[in-house]
Amino acid sequence: MNAIAGSDTDDIWSKYADVHEADFVKALDPTALKGKRIGIVRDIDSVTSTTTPLLEAAIKVMTTQGVDAVEIPRSGIYDLNHEMYRILIYQFSEDLNAYLADTPTAVKTRSITDLIAFNKVEPHEKLHAQDLFEVTVATRGGRRNPDYIKMLDHAKHASRTDGIDRLIRDYNLSALVTVTARPAWKMQPDGTPPDQDPMAVLPHSESLGSMVNYAAIAGYPHLTVPMGMADGLPVGLSFVGPAW
C-alpha cells in the first residue's frame, strides 16, 4: 500500500487526510487478530490438494496470533454461477459497446459486433470466449430486461442478506477466509486455450469456484494476500467482510 499510494485531489479521502503521506505499515497493529473469530470456508473449488496445505499453514499463523478459527459449512453459501452468467450476458454487450464508442477514432472496431467479425478473420484471435460474445449480442434489453433486474436482485439478496451478512451474524465472525483461487490456468505452448476452458464451466458449474465472485456480486470488501506457491504458481488467501 505504501508503494502504490499517491496524491489525488479527486479522491474522496483527500478531504479527511493527507493520503499521499500516510504510512500504512506504521498503522498495522500486530495484535489486531487477537480475539477475532474468522470463518474458514473449505468446500469450494479453489481449495484443492495443492492449496490445502497452504491454507492450513495460514490458519496456523492466524491462530497463533489469537484467532478463533470457525469452520463454515458449504451449505451456508449459495451457488450463484447461473445468476452470474445471466447477469454477465446482459451487462457485457452494453458495457463493451459504451467503451468502444468512446475510444479514439483510430480504433475501427466500434461495437461488439465489429469485434466478433474481427475475431473471425484475424488468425491471432483464437478466443475461447467468442461464443460468449455471440450469446450476449443475441440477448436483448441489457439492464432494462426484466429477467436481468430479477436475476440481479436475487443474486444480491443471496450473497448479502442471506449470504455473507447471515454468516457473519450467525457465527459471530469478523471475516470469512479461504483460498482466493486455484493456480492460474496454463496456456498451451502453441497459444491455444487451456485444456479446461475457465469460461466454459461458468454457466454449467454447480460448485462455488471462489469467494472472489461471491464478494463481487455482493459488492462487499475482498482482500487477497500472498499465501504461497502451488504447482509452481502463486496463490492467495482471501479475506471477505461485510459492507464497510
Secondary structure, DSSP 4 states (H G I P E B T S, - for coil): -TTT----TT-GGGGTS-GGG--HHHH--TTTTTT-EEEEE-SSTT--TTTHHHHHHHHHHHHHTT-EEEEE-GGGS---HHHHHHHHHHHHHHHHHHHHHTS-TT----SHHHHHHHHHH-TT---TTHHHHHHHHH--SGGG-HHHHHHHHHHHHHHIIIIIHHHHHHTT-SEEEEE--SSPPPPPTTSPPPSS-TTTTTTT--S---HHHHHHHHT--EEEEEEEEETTEEEEEEEE----
